[in-house]
Amino acid sequence: MARPKSEDRRKAILSATTALIAEQGLGAPTAEIAARAGIPHGSVFTYFETKAGLFNALYQELTTELTDAVVAAISPEADTRTQFEQLWSAWTRWGTSNPDKRRAQAQLNISDLVTTEIRDAAYAYAAPVFALIRRAGATGPLKDAPIRYAGALVSSCAATTIEFMLRDPKRARVLCRTGLETVWHALH
């Protein structure tokens, strides 16, 4: 009888994959992922059938974690501007608090290995975030743009802001505010 899968091992594999993608990119070998996770190489494929399956699971986990952090920070009774500020603050806080996760997510976001189904599921899960972006841009130049395009612009600006906040911690607050104002004006 096969041994039941351990959630701790699964988490160790995902954590090791996150760190190695952040360090080496998507070419990180599964043997190195296993070594970093402290498990035999073949165990990676006990939990994830393929490297693509591992990447899809990690993409889903990271986008869910980011979405949860952002949605939890948004006050439902606040006006759109305040909600967008809350979204931006939570997003940049998550990114600066989790630089490896943000870097891995950025790599996975452009990977052809992440399936359309996984991307669609992440989009559906992030519906409250996209709805807020749509409300923020309801009267601006992006009002008729596809929402995923507007979301990608916000995401790109957030990634750039986070990267510069990490590079220059003394100016992080100013950079965060500048990024917020830039995105708000682009939307609004």
JOSUL-V620206 format. One record per run of one state. SS is the DSSP state (H for helix, E for strand, - for the rest). FROM is the first residue (numbers start at 1). TO is the last residue. If there is no record, write none. Layout:
BEGIN
ss->[SS | SS]
from->[FROM | FROM]
to->[TO | TO]
END
This chain:
BEGIN
ss->[- | H | - | H | - | H | - | H | - | H | - | H | - | H | - | H | - | H | - | H | -]
from->[1 | 7 | 25 | 30 | 38 | 41 | 48 | 51 | 74 | 80 | 98 | 99 | 110 | 116 | 126 | 127 | 137 | 147 | 168 | 169 | 188]
to->[6 | 24 | 29 | 37 | 40 | 47 | 50 | 73 | 79 | 97 | 98 | 109 | 115 | 125 | 126 | 136 | 146 | 167 | 168 | 187 | 188]
END
